[in-house]
Amino acid sequence: MKTITKILIGTLCCVAITSFALYEAYSIVKKEYLRQTEIATAAHERINYNLDMIKIAVITEDVETYQKNLAEIKEQTNIITPLGLIKNEQADFLNQLEEYTTLLDSKAELLTEMQSVKTSIATVKDKLNENYGDKDSISRDKLKESKDKVLEFKINNSGYTEEKILAIINQVNGALEGISEKASALAECIDTCYADRISEIDDELADKMKSFADAVDELNISLEKEFSFDKMTSIKENKTNG
């Protein structure tokens, strides 16, 4: 009877020790899980900030801010990736983020050229306003000289490689050629044409000026689409965030 009692007591002790060990192991794992979750949450918050800054950088053509925040996203990704206990929870987020950072990497040169060409376009716009912005000061002689002068404002596309940028340069230069042509026609017509024809050519010139402005607006819209801000929003709203 004593032997059975000893065995029973020994068994209960083993069960108690095993249970305690399992509880300790569970507690350790739980604490580590919570620790990894906190690390991932902090990384998510930083990544969201970086994504916001990248969006601002695209809109303002700030290449330095773009590259800095893209690099930091990669650093934060490397913080999340080794967290084994939450690997499955983070998988979808990390896959989306990897795909998007690959896209952002591929668009870095586009942003650089975008910054350059928009600076050139702003310069052209300033020159047009300076020379032809005041309708009351536009004379026949000024219109005649505009045939060649406006063409001097054309943007040199050498050094650009991105198709989107080259296309917009061609559009802007085409608009300038149209302005040159219509200004020259208006100058030649002032002394010989009927009033309605002069008005007609003047309207055509205004349309060409507008086409230049439209080209600038189109540049902003079409190039921002290249950075897929909808994907950025999807990543920020991922359920694993927080």
Order of alpha helices (4+ residues) and beta strands (2+ residues): alpha-alpha-alpha-alpha-alpha-alpha-alpha-alpha
